Amino acid sequence: MDTFEITVDGIPALAELTNYIHVAPQGMQADSDVDCYGYTEMEYNLKDRKGYPKNGEAKWLHKIADKKDLWSDIDEQIEKSIEDSIDRF
């Protein structure tokens, strides 16, 4: 599992990636509109900046993300981190 440094409402945190699927856009020859435009699916656990809890998720960070609807921002941070790590290779 990869872990990425993120912020949740300005609070330093970690996102532990548990599942990641990225399908690049395939254009007009794709079998479906979803494949035509491409998509990304990911699942992750939020951890505090020290990586706690070791198993599961920091529920207090999850509550903040829910309350302030920060999930799109968190997803973007993770996607950028993944792109940056790929660019280094």
N, CA, C and O atoms as a DFTB+ gen file, in Angstrom:
356 C
 N C O
     1  1       0.832      -1.188       0.000
     2  2       0.000       0.000       0.000
     3  2       0.875       1.250       0.000
     4  3       1.829       1.347       0.772
     5  1       0.554       2.178      -0.846
     6  2       1.280       3.441      -0.893
     7  2       0.599       4.447       0.025
     8  3      -0.621       4.435       0.192
     9  1       1.406       5.310       0.610
    10  2       0.898       6.344       1.495
    11  2       1.367       7.692       0.975
    12  3       2.527       7.855       0.597
    13  1       0.450       8.661       0.959
    14  2       0.743       9.982       0.423
    15  2       0.455      11.054       1.463
    16  3      -0.524      10.965       2.205
    17  1       1.313      12.068       1.512
    18  2       1.106      13.203       2.408
    19  2       0.047      14.117       1.799
    20  3       0.138      14.506       0.635
    21  1      -0.946      14.448       2.596
    22  2      -2.021      15.334       2.157
    23  2      -2.358      16.288       3.305
    24  3      -1.754      16.228       4.376
    25  1      -3.323      17.159       3.066
    26  2      -3.891      17.969       4.141
    27  2      -5.408      17.817       4.097
    28  3      -6.011      17.696       3.031
    29  1      -5.996      17.828       5.271
    30  2      -7.452      17.790       5.409
    31  2      -7.838      19.076       6.132
    32  3      -7.662      19.198       7.344
    33  1      -8.361      20.023       5.379
    34  2      -8.716      21.335       5.942
    35  2      -7.506      21.988       6.606
    36  3      -7.624      22.598       7.668
    37  1      -6.344      21.853       5.967
    38  2      -5.109      22.450       6.478
    39  2      -4.381      21.607       7.509
    40  3      -3.299      21.988       7.957
    41  1      -4.940      20.483       7.893
    42  2      -4.331      19.604       8.890
    43  2      -3.459      18.577       8.162
    44  3      -3.959      17.851       7.303
    45  1      -2.160      18.502       8.490
    46  2      -1.317      17.492       7.852
    47  2      -1.838      16.090       8.150
    48  3      -2.194      15.773       9.285
    49  1      -1.877      15.263       7.121
    50  2      -2.413      13.907       7.257
    51  2      -1.758      13.013       6.218
    52  3      -0.963      13.461       5.391
    53  1      -2.115      11.731       6.283
    54  2      -1.654      10.750       5.308
    55  2      -2.864      10.055       4.713
    56  3      -3.864       9.832       5.394
    57  1      -2.764       9.718       3.441
    58  2      -3.776       8.910       2.780
    59  2      -3.112       7.595       2.400
    60  3      -2.182       7.565       1.594
    61  1      -3.602       6.507       2.990
    62  2      -3.080       5.175       2.701
    63  2      -3.947       4.557       1.619
    64  3      -5.096       4.192       1.865
    65  1      -3.393       4.443       0.427
    66  2      -4.123       3.942      -0.733
    67  2      -4.324       2.439      -0.600
    68  3      -3.362       1.689      -0.435
    69  1      -5.580       2.002      -0.672
    70  2      -5.891       0.570      -0.563
    71  2      -6.339      -0.021      -1.900
    72  3      -6.260      -1.233      -2.098
    73  1      -6.808       0.827      -2.816
    74  2      -7.234       0.366      -4.131
    75  2      -7.114       1.532      -5.112
    76  3      -7.495       2.659      -4.795
    77  1      -6.584       1.255      -6.302
    78  2      -6.425       2.316      -7.294
    79  2      -6.564       1.719      -8.690
    80  3      -5.868       0.767      -9.041
    81  1      -7.465       2.287      -9.476
    82  2      -7.649       1.898     -10.868
    83  2      -7.700       3.171     -11.701
    84  3      -8.474       4.083     -11.412
    85  1      -6.866       3.224     -12.743
    86  2      -6.894       4.369     -13.657
    87  2      -7.009       3.817     -15.075
    88  3      -6.175       3.026     -15.516
    89  1      -8.042       4.241     -15.775
    90  2      -8.239       3.863     -17.170
    91  2      -8.077       5.135     -17.997
    92  3      -8.860       6.077     -17.877
    93  1      -7.057       5.143     -18.829
    94  2      -6.785       6.307     -19.670
    95  2      -7.882       6.457     -20.723
    96  3      -8.493       5.468     -21.128
    97  1      -8.131       7.684     -21.164
    98  2      -9.126       7.896     -22.217
    99  2      -8.771       7.089     -23.464
   100  3      -7.619       7.092     -23.899
   101  1      -9.753       6.400     -24.039
   102  2      -9.525       5.560     -25.209
   103  2     -10.091       6.160     -26.485
   104  3      -9.949       5.586     -27.564
   105  1     -10.730       7.310     -26.362
   106  2     -11.246       7.981     -27.539
   107  2     -12.494       7.333     -28.108
   108  3     -13.149       6.531     -27.442
   109  1     -12.810       7.678     -29.316
   110  2     -14.060       7.262     -29.941
   111  2     -14.142       5.756     -30.218
   112  3     -15.239       5.237     -30.421
   113  1     -13.023       5.051     -30.232
   114  2     -13.067       3.617     -30.491
   115  2     -13.414       2.800     -29.242
   116  3     -13.502       1.574     -29.314
   117  1     -13.606       3.453     -28.119
   118  2     -13.910       2.774     -26.858
   119  2     -15.281       2.103     -26.905
   120  3     -16.164       2.500     -27.665
   121  1     -15.429       1.074     -26.071
   122  2     -16.697       0.340     -26.009
   123  2     -17.796       1.091     -25.272
   124  3     -18.977       0.801     -25.463
   125  1     -17.425       2.051     -24.433
   126  2     -18.435       2.794     -23.673
   127  2     -18.001       4.241     -23.506
   128  3     -16.839       4.584     -23.723
   129  1     -18.956       5.087     -23.114
   130  2     -18.620       6.490     -22.898
   131  2     -17.654       6.652     -21.732
   132  3     -16.828       7.564     -21.734
   133  1     -17.751       5.772     -20.733
   134  2     -16.843       5.846     -19.582
   135  2     -15.414       5.600     -20.042
   136  3     -14.499       6.333     -19.666
   137  1     -15.221       4.558     -20.863
   138  2     -13.888       4.262     -21.374
   139  2     -13.416       5.333     -22.352
   140  3     -12.219       5.603     -22.455
   141  1     -14.348       5.932     -23.060
   142  2     -14.004       6.989     -24.016
   143  2     -13.295       8.140     -23.321
   144  3     -12.279       8.637     -23.806
   145  1     -13.831       8.559     -22.194
   146  2     -13.264       9.696     -21.475
   147  2     -12.258       9.301     -20.402
   148  3     -11.529      10.152     -19.893
   149  1     -12.213       8.022     -20.057
   150  2     -11.314       7.552     -19.012
   151  2     -11.883       7.825     -17.628
   152  3     -12.808       8.621     -17.466
   153  1     -11.318       7.155     -16.636
   154  2     -11.783       7.357     -15.268
   155  2     -10.739       6.868     -14.271
   156  3      -9.819       6.126     -14.616
   157  1     -10.906       7.297     -13.047
   158  2     -10.052       6.863     -11.944
   159  2     -10.946       6.481     -10.773
   160  3     -11.873       7.210     -10.421
   161  1     -10.660       5.341     -10.180
   162  2     -11.332       4.910      -8.953
   163  2     -10.254       4.689      -7.911
   164  3      -9.211       4.104      -8.202
   165  1     -10.504       5.160      -6.689
   166  2      -9.538       4.897      -5.630
   167  2     -10.235       4.801      -4.287
   168  3     -11.280       5.408      -4.051
   169  1      -9.621       4.020      -3.419
   170  2     -10.067       3.893      -2.043
   171  2      -8.842       4.105      -1.163
   172  3      -7.735       3.684      -1.500
   173  1      -9.058       4.753      -0.050
   174  2      -7.933       5.037       0.848
   175  2      -8.440       5.227       2.265
   176  3      -9.620       5.481       2.505
   177  1      -7.511       5.096       3.189
   178  2      -7.784       5.374       4.599
   179  2      -7.048       6.632       4.995
   180  3      -5.876       6.803       4.660
   181  1      -7.727       7.515       5.706
   182  2      -7.082       8.703       6.234
   183  2      -6.394       8.370       7.547
   184  3      -6.967       7.719       8.420
   185  1      -5.158       8.828       7.671
   186  2      -4.369       8.623       8.886
   187  2      -3.891       9.989       9.374
   188  3      -3.831      10.947       8.603
   189  1      -3.551      10.071      10.659
   190  2      -2.941      11.312      11.112
   191  2      -1.521      11.382      10.540
   192  3      -1.066      10.425       9.914
   193  1      -0.826      12.480      10.740
   194  2       0.468      12.660      10.077
   195  2       1.531      11.672      10.532
   196  3       2.559      11.527       9.872
   197  1       1.300      10.990      11.652
   198  2       2.237       9.967      12.122
   199  2       1.840       8.562      11.658
   200  3       2.538       7.589      11.944
   201  1       0.724       8.464      10.944
   202  2       0.299       7.187      10.402
   203  2      -0.640       6.394      11.283
   204  3      -0.829       5.196      11.075
   205  1      -1.230       7.051      12.265
   206  2      -2.158       6.354      13.166
   207  2      -3.597       6.597      12.741
   208  3      -3.891       7.653      12.182
   209  1      -4.479       5.683      12.981
   210  2      -4.249       4.363      13.556
   211  2      -3.583       3.449      12.533
   212  3      -3.746       3.639      11.328
   213  1      -2.844       2.469      13.005
   214  2      -2.137       1.545      12.105
   215  2      -3.120       0.736      11.270
   216  3      -2.883       0.503      10.084
   217  1      -4.210       0.310      11.874
   218  2      -5.258      -0.425      11.144
   219  2      -6.498       0.451      11.087
   220  3      -6.984       0.923      12.115
   221  1      -7.003       0.662       9.886
   222  2      -8.214       1.462       9.766
   223  2      -7.931       2.914       9.460
   224  3      -6.944       3.256       8.808
   225  1      -8.820       3.759       9.946
   226  2      -8.820       5.157       9.545
   227  2      -8.998       6.068      10.752
   228  3      -9.646       5.698      11.732
   229  1      -8.414       7.266      10.671
   230  2      -8.597       8.288      11.712
   231  2     -10.004       8.861      11.543
   232  3     -10.235       9.710      10.681
   233  1     -10.918       8.403      12.351
   234  2     -12.331       8.783      12.214
   235  2     -12.537      10.293      12.343
   236  3     -13.426      10.857      11.705
   237  1     -11.720      10.942      13.164
   238  2     -11.886      12.386      13.349
   239  2     -11.555      13.137      12.067
   240  3     -12.191      14.150      11.775
   241  1     -10.567      12.665      11.283
   242  2     -10.272      13.300       9.990
   243  2     -11.400      13.025       8.995
   244  3     -11.770      13.898       8.209
   245  1     -11.931      11.835       9.032
   246  2     -13.046      11.467       8.155
   247  2     -14.248      12.371       8.423
   248  3     -14.914      12.816       7.489
   249  1     -14.519      12.640       9.690
   250  2     -15.643      13.514      10.047
   251  2     -15.443      14.926       9.514
   252  3     -16.386      15.546       9.024
   253  1     -14.211      15.438       9.609
   254  2     -13.919      16.779       9.084
   255  2     -14.139      16.802       7.572
   256  3     -14.755      17.726       7.040
   257  1     -13.630      15.776       6.885
   258  2     -13.779      15.715       5.426
   259  2     -15.255      15.631       5.036
   260  3     -15.677      16.259       4.065
   261  1     -16.032      14.866       5.783
   262  2     -17.472      14.782       5.513
   263  2     -18.164      16.111       5.765
   264  3     -18.909      16.608       4.920
   265  1     -17.910      16.677       6.931
   266  2     -18.599      17.904       7.341
   267  2     -18.342      19.050       6.374
   268  3     -19.245      19.834       6.081
   269  1     -17.105      19.148       5.874
   270  2     -16.739      20.258       4.985
   271  2     -16.701      19.853       3.514
   272  3     -16.281      20.636       2.663
   273  1     -17.141      18.625       3.215
   274  2     -17.184      18.102       1.845
   275  2     -15.846      18.305       1.131
   276  3     -15.766      18.976       0.103
   277  1     -14.805      17.711       1.702
   278  2     -13.445      17.887       1.197
   279  2     -12.951      16.720       0.350
   280  3     -11.778      16.689      -0.022
   281  1     -13.817      15.764       0.038
   282  2     -13.361      14.550      -0.631
   283  2     -12.779      14.808      -2.020
   284  3     -11.810      14.152      -2.402
   285  1     -13.336      15.731      -2.773
   286  2     -12.783      16.037      -4.103
   287  2     -11.381      16.609      -3.974
   288  3     -10.489      16.265      -4.750
   289  1     -11.189      17.480      -2.995
   290  2      -9.874      18.063      -2.764
   291  2      -8.864      16.984      -2.363
   292  3      -7.733      16.979      -2.849
   293  1      -9.268      16.084      -1.488
   294  2      -8.379      15.002      -1.059
   295  2      -8.036      14.107      -2.245
   296  3      -6.875      13.743      -2.430
   297  1      -9.042      13.749      -3.056
   298  2      -8.798      12.935      -4.249
   299  2      -7.788      13.610      -5.176
   300  3      -6.882      12.952      -5.689
   301  1      -7.937      14.911      -5.392
   302  2      -7.016      15.651      -6.262
   303  2      -5.595      15.634      -5.709
   304  3      -4.637      15.486      -6.468
   305  1      -5.453      15.785      -4.402
   306  2      -4.121      15.744      -3.793
   307  2      -3.458      14.381      -4.023
   308  3      -2.273      14.301      -4.347
   309  1      -4.234      13.323      -3.853
   310  2      -3.694      11.974      -4.044
   311  2      -3.326      11.761      -5.509
   312  3      -2.246      11.251      -5.806
   313  1      -4.218      12.148      -6.431
   314  2      -3.935      11.987      -7.854
   315  2      -2.673      12.746      -8.259
   316  3      -1.868      12.230      -9.034
   317  1      -2.493      13.951      -7.751
   318  2      -1.289      14.730      -8.048
   319  2      -0.050      14.022      -7.504
   320  3       0.979      13.974      -8.178
   321  1      -0.136      13.479      -6.311
   322  2       0.999      12.750      -5.729
   323  2       1.348      11.527      -6.559
   324  3       2.524      11.223      -6.756
   325  1       0.332      10.824      -7.048
   326  2       0.575       9.651      -7.894
   327  2       1.235      10.082      -9.199
   328  3       2.207       9.463      -9.634
   329  1       0.720      11.130      -9.822
   330  2       1.319      11.630     -11.064
   331  2       2.764      12.052     -10.842
   332  3       3.631      11.748     -11.662
   333  1       3.032      12.750      -9.740
   334  2       4.399      13.183      -9.437
   335  2       5.331      11.992      -9.242
   336  3       6.481      12.024      -9.679
   337  1       4.838      10.939      -8.587
   338  2       5.693       9.765      -8.367
   339  2       5.945       9.023      -9.673
   340  3       7.022       8.454      -9.852
   341  1       4.983       9.017     -10.584
   342  2       5.181       8.389     -11.890
   343  2       6.163       9.198     -12.718
   344  3       7.008       8.625     -13.406
   345  1       6.068      10.521     -12.663
   346  2       6.965      11.383     -13.430
   347  2       8.416      11.222     -13.019
   348  3       9.314      11.471     -13.823
   349  1       8.663      10.812     -11.790
   350  2      10.046      10.639     -11.345
   351  2      10.731       9.444     -11.973
   352  3      11.958       9.344     -11.950
   353  1       9.932       8.519     -12.545
   354  2      10.528       7.324     -13.147
   355  2      10.783       7.535     -14.581
   356  3      11.284       6.637     -15.258
